Amino acid sequence: MSLKAALHQYLAAQSTMTALVPAARIFRGRRNTGSALPAITYFRVSGVDEDHQAAASGLAMCRIQFDIWASTDSGAEAIYAALRGELHTMQATSIGSGGNATTIDLITLENATDAAEWPQDGSDSHTYHISTDAVIWHRTTVPTFS
């Protein structure tokens, strides 16, 4: 299972998250403009496979940006707090089963930023947005070469 799929499976199954954001509003990639709030989106910013001198190590690092979207600042903050807690709980966790499992070794959060996005319709209904990067170390398959 890909890291992005594992993240979605894990977060969508956590009651602390779905109490604040319905699982159907946790999106890989971007959310549609004007879609219902609150929502969470995430995407890969960068990634690297760790190698040693002989071959691939089976360890990879991925930087994933999470974006929280809400209609109030306090709503965005509550979702951010829940997301932080869930991401830290994922450390040393396998998601999926057997050869399709993704194992998370370590997650650190970096660069949290806030933004109030101005409405484009001229109203006074702002969208509150918090972004944070998660640096995720996880296990990956080692390619075989012939």
C-alpha positions in Angstrom: 0.0 0.0 0.0 1.4 3.4 -0.8 2.1 5.9 2.0 -0.6 8.2 0.7 -3.2 5.4 0.8 -2.1 4.3 4.2 -2.4 7.8 5.6 -6.0 8.1 4.3 -6.9 4.6 5.6 -5.6 5.4 9.0 -7.0 8.9 9.4 -10.4 8.0 8.0 -10.7 5.2 10.6 -9.9 7.4 13.7 -13.0 8.6 15.6 -11.1 11.6 16.9 -10.6 12.8 13.3 -14.0 11.8 11.9 -15.8 13.5 14.8 -14.4 16.8 13.4 -14.0 16.0 9.7 -16.1 13.3 7.9 -13.9 10.6 6.3 -15.3 11.6 2.9 -13.7 15.1 3.3 -10.2 13.8 3.9 -8.7 14.2 0.4 -5.5 13.0 -1.2 -4.5 15.9 -3.3 -6.7 19.0 -3.6 -10.3 19.7 -2.6 -12.7 21.3 -5.0 -13.2 25.0 -4.7 -16.3 25.7 -2.7 -16.6 22.1 -1.4 -18.0 21.6 2.1 -16.0 22.4 5.2 -14.3 21.3 7.3 -11.9 19.3 5.2 -8.3 18.0 5.2 -6.1 17.7 2.1 -2.7 16.2 1.8 0.0 15.7 -0.8 3.6 14.6 -1.2 6.0 17.6 -1.3 9.1 15.5 -1.6 10.6 12.1 -0.9 13.8 10.2 -0.9 14.7 6.5 -0.6 17.6 5.9 1.7 20.4 3.8 0.3 23.5 2.2 1.7 26.6 1.2 -0.3 25.4 -2.2 -1.3 21.8 -1.5 -2.2 18.5 0.1 -1.2 17.9 0.1 2.5 14.1 -0.3 2.5 13.7 3.0 4.4 12.2 6.1 2.8 11.4 9.6 3.9 8.5 11.5 2.6 7.4 15.1 3.3 3.6 15.3 3.2 1.8 18.7 3.5 -1.5 18.6 5.4 -3.9 21.4 4.9 -6.8 21.9 7.2 -9.8 23.9 5.9 -12.6 25.2 8.2 -15.2 28.0 8.5 -13.9 29.2 11.9 -10.4 29.7 13.3 -11.3 27.7 16.4 -12.6 24.8 14.2 -9.3 24.8 12.2 -7.3 24.8 15.5 -9.3 21.8 16.9 -8.8 19.8 13.7 -5.1 20.7 13.8 -4.7 19.5 17.4 -6.5 16.2 16.5 -4.4 15.7 13.4 -1.2 16.3 15.4 -2.2 13.7 17.9 -3.1 11.1 15.3 0.1 11.6 13.3 2.2 11.2 16.4 0.2 8.0 17.3 1.0 6.5 13.9 4.7 6.1 14.9 5.8 2.5 15.0 2.5 1.5 13.3 1.8 -0.9 10.4 -1.2 0.0 8.3 -2.7 -2.7 6.1 -1.7 -6.4 6.3 0.9 -8.8 5.0 3.0 -7.7 2.0 0.6 -4.8 1.4 1.3 -3.2 4.8 3.0 0.2 5.2 5.1 0.6 8.3 5.6 4.1 9.8 8.8 4.4 11.8 8.8 8.1 12.7 6.8 11.3 12.1 7.9 14.8 12.9 5.8 17.9 12.2 7.3 21.1 10.8 6.3 24.5 9.6 2.7 25.0 10.8 1.3 28.2 9.2 -2.1 29.9 9.5 -4.0 31.8 6.8 -7.5 33.3 6.6 -8.5 33.2 3.0 -10.7 36.0 1.7 -13.9 35.0 0.1 -14.1 35.5 -3.7 -17.8 36.2 -3.7 -17.5 39.5 -1.8 -19.1 38.1 1.4 -17.5 38.2 4.8 -17.3 34.4 5.0 -13.6 33.6 5.4 -12.1 30.1 5.1 -9.5 29.4 7.8 -6.6 27.3 6.7 -3.7 25.7 8.6 -0.9 24.0 6.8 1.7 21.7 8.3 4.4 19.4 6.9 4.9 15.9 8.3 8.2 14.3 7.7 7.5 10.6 7.6 10.1 7.8 7.7 8.5 4.6 6.5 9.4 1.1 5.3 9.3 0.5 1.6 10.0 -2.5 -0.7 13.6 -3.0 -1.9 13.8 -3.2 -5.6 15.5 -6.2 -7.1 17.8 -6.0 -10.1 18.7 -8.7 -12.4 
